[in-house]
Amino acid sequence: MTERKGIHSEHVLATVQSGNAAATSPVAASWCRSAIHHGLDPSASRRGERIGGAELATLRAANGELLAAATPVLDTLYGSVGRTGCCVVLSDTDGVILEARSADGDNALFDAVGLTSGAQWSEAAEGTNGIGTCLVEQRPVTILRHEHFASRNVGVSCMDAPIFDPQGQLVAALDVSSARADHGDAMAALISALVQDAARQIERDYFCRHFAHARIVYAPDQPGRGSALLAVDRDDLVIGATRAARRQFQLGNDRLAKPRPLADVLGTGEMTGFEESERAVLRQALARSGGNVAAAARLLGIGRATMYRRMERAGMGGMH
């Protein structure tokens, strides 16, 4: 095993020193960042730095809204992959693990590897790895055993996806790691798909929790871009958008700072006049009252005669 790790370290350094390594693959580019930018040695032993106690509790509290949305999804994801010998991990943007799930029989293994709460997995700390590289590149990544920068990490394969907050900013990385030698490329691809689906679900739930007072409008998802959700207030003005929606509808912070009508954002129609707006209110009241005009008038706080006049004016005379 020691000899194999030595060969891995030599291969990493040779790739970094080749001159054009960064252009050959994303993994090689990350190896170059690890060695040149961060000054890491692939053969070095683990630093063993972990956050614990009050410091970890403070960090978790600062990410409380994220964890509230993520916890049920982490449990479900672990239920799908835990029996195969995988662990499920959620880290913050610094690569610090906030939550970890693994089977009792695998806890010692993943603890020794460093996949446990409070451990640090940024690229600056560990070189190329699923969590750190996902955070740097802000895209789903899979780092197989031999693709890690540090030879100490070649015992695991990592499948990761980024998570973006309700303002479209990177907030976390979701990771599933496996130390099973029989987990090959096919298994990694399958788990990667599950991780990406789970990350999108966390984003959706986080967004909906944050805008619980608003109406949520789902736009068609674009493959690989996550859920395009819009938060709309009672006046049908767009007050929030997920990262996918911001990209799809070209909504920057400056445009969201000045709410626009939902129809304008979606491009589904021109501005309606007061007549159309009144017609919509009348129809909604009638729908809520089961077509009873008197009951609809009471809902709107107007008299029955006034209701009839307004219905006539809105071209709804045939609904008497």
N, C-alpha and C positions, 0 to 999 in steps of 0.2 A: 504493500500500500504506500509506504514512504517513497519507494522508487517511482511509483506511478505518479504521485503528487509532484515529485521532482521533475519528471518529464513534462507534466502539465505546465509547471512554472516556466520551464525553458521554452515551451511552445508559445506561451503568452508573451514572454519578453521578446522572442524572435519576431513575433507578429508585430509587436509595437515598434520594434527597431527597423522594420522592413521599409519604412518611409512612406508607403502608400496604403498602409493598413486601414486607415479610417475610411477609405473609399471602397473597400472590399465588402464590408458588411456592417450592419448596425452593431453587432456584437464586438467586432474589431474596433469600431469607433469608440465603444464604451471602454474597451480595454485600454485604448490610448488615453482617454480621459482619466481613467483610474491611475495609470502609471505616470503620465506626464503632468496632468493638471493637479491631481491629488497627491502625487509622489508616493504611491503605495507599492509595496513589494508583494508579488503573488505568492511568495514562499513564506511570508511572515505568519506567525502564530496569531490566534485570535486575541483581540484586545480585552475582550470580556467586559466592556463597559455596558452597564445597564442602569436604568433609572428605576427607582423603587420608592416605597413608602409615600411620604407626603408629596414628594415631587411628582410621582406618577399619578397620585390622586388629583393633584391640581391640574395636571395635563388632561386627565380624563374629564374633569369638571368643565374645563374650557371647551371640550369637544362634546359636551353633553347632548346637544341637539342632534349632532351627527350620530352618536352612539344610540340614542333613542330610536332613530330611524333604522340604523344598521343591525341592531341586535337580533331582531326576529329573522332577518335575512341571513345573518351569519349562522344562526341555529339551523335554518333550513338547508343551507349550503353544506354545513358540516354533516347533517343527516344524510346527504347524498354522497359525500366523498369520505367521511370519517372511517367507515368500515374497510376502505381500501388501503388504509395506512397513511392517509394524508392529514395534514393539519390545515386549519383555516386561520388566517391572520388579517387583522386590519391595522394599518399604521397611519400616523399623521404625515404631514408634508415633510417633516424632517426625518422620516423613516423610523420613528420610534413606535414600537408595537403597543397599541392601546388595548387590543383584544386578541386572544388566541384560543383556539379550540383544538384539542387532540384527544385521542383515546388514552385511557389510563395506562395501557400497556406501552404506549408510544411516548408518554410524557418525558421520560428520562432521555430518550433519543433526541427529541426536538429541543429539550432544554440544553443538552450538550452542544447541539448545533447552533443554538442561539435564537431559535424561533419560539420565543416566549415573551410574555408581557414585560415591557420596559427595555427590551433589547433594541439596539440601534442598527438599522439596515440601509442607511443612505449610501450612495455611491462613494461619498467621501470617506466613509468609515469602512466599508466592506468591498469596495470596487464593484465591478459588474455583478449584479444580482437582480432577482425579479422585482423586489420592492423598490430598491434604489433606482434602477434603470427605468422602471415604469414612471417614477416620479419625475425623473429628469426629462424623459421623452414625452410624457403626458399622453401615452397611448398604451393599449394592451401589449404586453410582451410575454414571451416564454423564454426562460433561461434554463436550458438543460444542464445536466451535471458538468460536462466538459466545457460549457460556455461561461461558467463563472470565472471571474478574474482570479480570485484567491484559491489556491489549491486546497485550502482547508474547507472550502464549500462545495467541492465536487461530489459530495455524497448525496446532494439533493437536487431535484428539479423544481423550478418555480414557475407558476402560471399566474400572471397578475393583470389587473385592470385598474385604471385611475377612476376616482370618484370626484365629481364636481359639485360644488354647493349651489344653493338657489340663486346666487349671483353669477354663476358660471365660472367660479374660481376653483382651482385644484384644491381639494381638502383632504384627500386620503388615497391610499392604495389598498386594494383588496387582493389578497394573496392566498393561493393554495399551493402548498409544498409537499413533495413526496420524497421519501428516502428509499422507496422500493426499487430494487434493481430491475424488476420485471415490468416497471412502468416505462414503456417506450414512447416513441413519437405519437403513435395513434392515441394512447391514453392521455398524453399531454394535450393533444388537440381537443379531445373530448372535454377534459377538465377546463381547458381555457375557455371553451364556449360557455360552460356553466358559470365560470367566474365573471365573464363579461355580462351575461344575463343578470347575475346577482348584483353587479355594480350598477347596472341601469335601474334595477328595482330599488336599490338604496337611494339613488338620485331622485327617482320619482317620489318615493315616500318622504324623503327629506324635503323636497320642494313642496309637496302637498301639506306637510306639517307646518312648514314656514308660512305658507299662504292659506292657512286653514280658514281664514275669514273671507277668502275670495272664491270665485268660481274658477275651476280648472278646465281649460280647453285643451284637448289632445289634438295635435296636428299629426299627419302621417309621419311615421318614423322613417328616417333615411338609414339604409344599411351601414352599420359601423359608426353611426354618429350619436346613438342614444335616443332618448325620448324627447320629442319636441313638445314641451308643455308651456302653456301661457296662463298666467294668473290674471283674471279679469275682475274689476270691481263692479259694484251695483249699477254703475252707469255705462257698463260695457267698455270701459277703458282698460287697456293693457297695462298692468302695474308690475309684472314680473315675467321672466322667461328663463327656461333652462338653457344650458350652454348650446344644446342642439338647436333649440328654437332661435336663439340669438344668431347662430350661424345661418340657419335656414331663412330667416326673415330679415337678416342684416340689422339686428337690434343691438346697438352698443349701449353703454351706460348713459351716454348723453341723450340718446333717443328715449330710453326708458325713464329718464328723469322728467320727461315731459310726456305723460301718458297720452296714447293715441287710441282712437276707436278700434275695436277688434276687427271690424270689417275692413278698415284701411290696412291694418297689418296683414290680414289674410288675403287682401286683394279680392274680396268676394262681392263687392258692390259699391255703389256710390252712396254718399250721405243721404239719409232719408229726411224728409221734412217733418214738421210737427204733425201733419195729418197722418202720415204713416206710423209715427210713434204713438199717436192716440189710438189708431186702429189696433195696434199691437196690444196696448193696455186693455182695450175693451174686449178683445178676443181672449186674452189671458183670464180676465175676470169671468167671462162667460164659461170658459173651460173649467175654471175652478168651481163654478156654481152648477155645473152640469147642464148649462144652457138656460137656466132660470134667470130671466132678465131682472126680476125684482131682487133676487139674491145677489146677482152681480152688481146691481146698483148699490146695495148695502155694503158690499165689499169695498166699493170705490168711494163710499161716503157721499153719494149723490142721490137725488130723488129719481123715482122710476121714470117720470116724464123727461127729465134731463138725460137719462140714459138712452131713452128712445131717440131724442133729438140728436144726440151725439152719434148714435148708431146710423141714423139716416145720413148725417153729414159725412160719415166715414164710408158710406156705400154699403152698409150692412143692413139695409132695410128688409131684405128678404129673410133675415134671421129672427123676425118677431115671433 
